Amino acid sequence: MAGGGASGGEEGRARFADLVAGGDDGIPLDEAALLIAAQARPDLDVGAELRRLDELAAGCKEPTLDGLTAHLFDELGFRGNAEHYQDADNSYLDQVVTRRLGIPISLSVLTMEVGRRLGVGLDGVGMPGHFLVGHRADPAVFLDPFGGGRRLDADGCRAIFATLGGTGWDDAYLAPVGAQAILNRMLLNLQGLFLPADLKSAAWVLQLRLTIPGLGVPDRLGLARALGSLGRFGAAAAELEKVADGLPEAEAAPLRGEARSLRARAN
């Protein structure tokens, strides 16, 4: 699919599920993030968008961390959209590239994926409230893409956390996170934007989240029931049945009954 053509709808969701099933190391984060965007814009050509990322990298004069940040944030002017933070377009990688605006996690994905093309190894850092990027070659160095790509040390990261009202600091907040966690967090952001006002969009967000491995049973049940409340009875029933298949029969039986009731509502 990445070679060209529209990538939305059920085909795009199936492709996303295939990508995330392979484990963190096998997930092409750029393509998976663009498949999220394609659910909002079904005509989006993911292959063409990947080539735009190639072109961004090709324009960088120096394949180093300094060269990367100078290219993206000084020359091209990528920045955080503080004025309209809740705009869903801030979460869609294609729109981030087009508008040069985003939120911390989408700008971090952009930075990581352009850096990867240049041989600059970067990891996502899932600090609560403000996603960051860590430099793989020097774990003491962090970047704040939302803040114009500025360099931070651990104290600078803690200062951002405190400014946002965070309490109870844990050094684990600065540990690298994998692609599955990044994609789940991107979808959680969209879920928060869409519910309860935009039920159609919320439905595809829930369906994508359910494909990410590692979600606990309570999360899967909550997402499945949310799908049912949005009228996606068949999809909700299918997920309840999947959960039931992994539980002891005494716990599974009520879920199978719930799934049957949902399927009856779908007919």
C-alpha positions, -999 to 999 in steps of 0.1 A, spaced: 0 0 0 28 24 8 37 25 -29 7 46 -39 -30 49 -40 -56 58 -14 -51 42 20 -83 49 40 -113 29 51 -112 -8 59 -82 -15 37 -62 11 56 -73 -3 90 -63 -38 79 -29 -25 68 -24 -7 101 -33 -39 120 -7 -58 100 20 -32 108 14 -30 145 12 -68 149 48 -72 140 63 -57 173 79 -24 178 111 -31 158 91 -40 127 67 -11 126 74 16 100 63 45 123 59 70 94 36 47 74 15 37 104 11 74 114 0 82 79 -25 54 79 -41 71 109 -43 103 89 -58 83 60 -88 73 82 -97 110 83 -89 115 46 -96 83 28 -82 96 -5 -48 102 11 -19 86 -8 4 72 18 31 64 -7 32 100 -19 33 113 17 63 90 24 81 105 -6 74 139 9 93 128 40 121 116 18 123 150 2 124 167 36 154 146 45 170 152 12 169 190 18 190 187 50 225 200 44 242 181 73 231 146 85 237 154 122 214 162 151 223 199 147 218 198 110 184 181 114 171 206 140 184 235 120 167 222 88 133 214 103 129 242 128 150 271 117 149 268 79 115 252 74 98 267 104 81 236 119 66 247 152 40 238 178 4 250 172 -2 266 205 -29 288 191 -51 260 180 -38 230 200 -71 211 198 -72 211 160 -73 175 149 -51 183 119 -22 188 144 -23 150 149 -22 140 112 13 136 99 5 147 63 -11 179 76 19 185 99 42 184 69 18 206 48 11 232 75 44 229 94 23 229 126 16 201 151 15 190 187 44 175 206 39 139 196 32 145 159 62 169 156 83 143 174 73 116 149 82 139 121 116 146 137 123 109 144 114 98 109 133 125 90 162 118 114 160 81 106 164 89 69 195 109 77 210 83 100 203 103 131 190 78 157 161 93 178 137 77 202 103 88 213 101 99 250 66 96 264 68 121 292 33 127 305 17 158 291 45 166 266 61 142 242 98 146 236 126 130 215 157 114 229 191 112 211 200 76 209 238 83 207 237 105 238 209 95 262 214 127 282 202 148 253 166 154 245 147 176 220 115 194 223 100 196 188 70 215 200 94 241 213 112 246 181 136 216 184 154 231 214 179 208 232 171 198 268 188 179 296 169 159 322 164 191 343 149 209 314 125 181 308 114 181 345 109 219 342 84 214 313 67 187 333 64 211 363 52 240 342 23 218 329 13 211 365 28 177 368 36 163 402 54 132 414 82 131 390 96 97 379 128 93 360 111 66 340 92 93 322 123 99 302 127 63 291 124 56 253 90 43 242 83 20 212 62 25 181 31 8 195 30 31 225 35 61 203 7 51 180 -16 43 209 -9 78 224 -16 95 190 -50 77 189 -58 85 225 -53 122 217 -77 119 188 -102 99 209 -102 127 234 -109 152 207 -137 133 190 -157 120 219 -185 128 224 -191 152 196 -178 134 165 -190 98 168 -181 88 132 -144 97 137 -143 83 172 -154 49 158 -124 45 135 -101 57 163 -114 30 186 -111 4 159 -74 12 153 -66 12 190 -81 -23 193 -56 -36 168 -26 -25 189 -12 -55 208 -7 -53 246 -39 -36 255 -52 -51 288 -86 -68 290 -103 -38 308 -91 -15 280 -103 -38 253 -136 -43 269 -140 -5 273 -132 1 237 -155 -26 225 -184 -13 245 -177 22 233 -179 9 197 -212 -6 205 -225 27 219 -215 43 186 -237 18 167 -208 -4 155 -225 -34 168 -208 -61 147 -173 -47 154 -181 -45 191 -194 -80 192 -163 -94 174 -140 -77 199 -160 -90 229 -157 -125 214 -119 -122 210 -116 -111 246 -139 -140 257 -117 -165 238 -88 -157 262 -107 -160 295 -119 -189 316 -154 -200 306 -171 -186 337 -158 -151 328 -162 -156 291 -199 -167 291 -213 -133 300 -192 -116 273 -204 -141 247 -240 -133 257 -233 -96 254 -218 -102 220 -249 -121 208 -271 -92 220 -250 -68 200 -252 -89 169 -289 -91 172 -290 -53 172 -270 -53 140 -295 -73 121 
